Amino acid sequence: MPKEYQENKAATAADIERSIQALNKMAERLWGDGREAEAKALLRALDALNCALDRIRIGESHRVLH
């Protein structure tokens, strides 16, 4: 099956937030299934993504001000 052409576009902060929320729900399901180690690893990664997203937002707000 041929792959459809997709236009490359940058993800917005909202796109990233939605992805983080979906992965957080996945971590909750993992925890509920007794897979605490995997859930903890995913939550640590999500924490790092949230920190990166905050830095991106700060950088964007500084660019708007200048």
URVEN-V595445 format. One record per pair of residues at least 24 apart in sequence whose C-alpha atoms are under 6 Angstrom apart, sorted by the first residue. I is the first residue (numbers start at 1). GAP is how many residues later the second one is. Records with the same first field share a line. If there is no record, write none. Layout:
I: GAP ; GAP
This chain:
none
